Amino acid sequence: MSFAWEATRKRLIIIESVVGVHRPLDKDVRYELVDEPDKNQIEYAAFVDWFYNRVLHDGVPVPYNFTKPENWLAQFLKKKMNLAQTKHLGQDIPIGPEYHILFVLDKMTDR
């Protein structure tokens, strides 16, 4: 993330799979694992990451770096990144219940 932030001039958009989502979601945002404990959400995310990147594709690194939305926000704050927008995308495909969030980060311009 730091490399991408340094390389961008104005805006960085991150779409990331997250775990630890347990609150009721907007009616348009779906997540089949919302009632599962963090441990189960992490195990499922690790399996999907491995399957997608090692079985369906060849040689893609699988770091299993899953974290909660609030940990992303803490990282942005720590690195002095200006969070302009957060959009909860939820689960995008029925067969793979991974919860996605889109973060829009803007650099402050000195004018």
C-alpha positions as CSV (number, residue, x, y, z in Angstrom):
1,M,0.0,0.0,0.0
2,S,2.8,2.4,0.8
3,F,4.3,2.0,-2.7
4,A,1.0,2.7,-4.3
5,W,0.4,5.7,-2.2
6,E,3.8,7.2,-3.1
7,A,3.3,6.5,-6.8
8,T,-0.1,8.2,-7.0
9,R,-0.5,11.9,-7.6
10,K,-4.0,12.6,-6.4
11,R,-6.2,9.6,-5.7
12,L,-5.7,5.9,-4.7
13,I,-8.6,3.4,-4.9
14,I,-8.3,0.2,-2.9
15,I,-10.8,-2.7,-3.1
16,E,-10.1,-5.2,-0.4
17,S,-11.6,-8.3,1.0
18,V,-12.2,-7.9,4.7
19,V,-13.2,-10.1,7.7
20,G,-14.9,-9.2,11.0
21,V,-18.1,-7.8,9.5
22,H,-21.0,-8.7,11.9
23,R,-23.4,-5.8,11.9
24,P,-26.6,-5.7,9.9
25,L,-25.8,-4.5,6.4
26,D,-27.7,-2.2,4.0
27,K,-30.5,-4.2,2.3
28,D,-28.6,-4.0,-1.0
29,V,-25.3,-5.3,0.5
30,R,-25.1,-9.1,0.8
31,Y,-22.8,-11.2,3.0
32,E,-23.6,-14.8,3.8
33,L,-21.0,-15.0,6.5
34,V,-22.2,-12.0,8.5
35,D,-23.3,-14.2,11.5
36,E,-20.1,-16.3,11.5
37,P,-17.3,-15.7,14.0
38,D,-14.1,-14.0,12.8
39,K,-12.3,-17.3,12.9
40,N,-14.7,-18.8,10.4
41,Q,-14.6,-15.8,8.2
42,I,-10.8,-15.9,8.1
43,E,-10.7,-19.6,7.4
44,Y,-13.1,-19.2,4.5
45,A,-11.2,-16.2,3.1
46,A,-7.9,-18.2,3.3
47,F,-9.5,-21.1,1.4
48,V,-10.9,-18.9,-1.3
49,D,-7.7,-17.0,-1.7
50,W,-5.7,-20.2,-2.0
51,F,-8.2,-21.8,-4.4
52,Y,-8.4,-18.7,-6.7
53,N,-4.7,-17.9,-6.7
54,R,-3.2,-21.4,-6.7
55,V,-5.8,-23.7,-8.3
56,L,-7.5,-21.4,-10.9
57,H,-4.3,-19.4,-11.5
58,D,-0.7,-20.3,-11.4
59,G,2.0,-18.9,-9.1
60,V,0.0,-15.9,-7.6
61,P,1.3,-15.2,-4.1
62,V,-1.1,-16.1,-1.3
63,P,-0.1,-14.0,1.7
64,Y,-3.5,-14.5,3.7
65,N,-3.4,-10.9,4.9
66,F,-7.0,-10.6,6.0
67,T,-8.0,-7.8,8.4
68,K,-11.0,-5.9,9.7
69,P,-12.3,-2.7,8.1
70,E,-11.3,-0.7,11.3
71,N,-7.7,-1.9,10.9
72,W,-7.6,-0.5,7.3
73,L,-8.9,2.8,8.7
74,A,-6.2,2.8,11.4
75,Q,-3.5,2.2,8.7
76,F,-4.8,5.1,6.6
77,L,-4.7,7.4,9.6
78,K,-1.3,6.2,10.7
79,K,0.1,6.9,7.2
80,K,-1.7,10.3,7.0
81,M,-3.9,9.2,4.1
82,N,-7.1,11.3,3.6
83,L,-10.0,8.9,3.4
84,A,-12.4,10.6,1.0
85,Q,-15.0,7.8,0.6
86,T,-15.8,4.3,1.8
87,K,-18.2,2.1,-0.1
88,H,-19.3,-1.3,1.2
89,L,-19.6,-3.6,-1.8
90,G,-20.4,-6.7,0.1
91,Q,-20.4,-10.1,-1.4
92,D,-20.0,-9.9,-5.2
93,I,-20.6,-13.5,-6.3
94,P,-22.9,-16.1,-4.8
95,I,-20.3,-18.9,-4.8
96,G,-17.6,-16.9,-3.0
97,P,-18.9,-15.1,0.0
98,E,-16.1,-12.6,0.5
99,Y,-16.9,-9.1,1.8
100,H,-15.4,-6.3,-0.2
101,I,-14.9,-2.6,0.7
102,L,-13.8,0.1,-1.6
103,F,-11.7,2.9,-0.1
104,V,-11.0,6.1,-1.9
105,L,-7.9,8.0,-0.6
106,D,-7.1,11.5,-1.7
107,K,-3.8,13.2,-1.4
108,M,-3.9,16.7,0.1
109,T,-2.7,19.3,-2.4
110,D,-0.7,22.3,-1.3
111,R,-1.9,25.3,-3.2
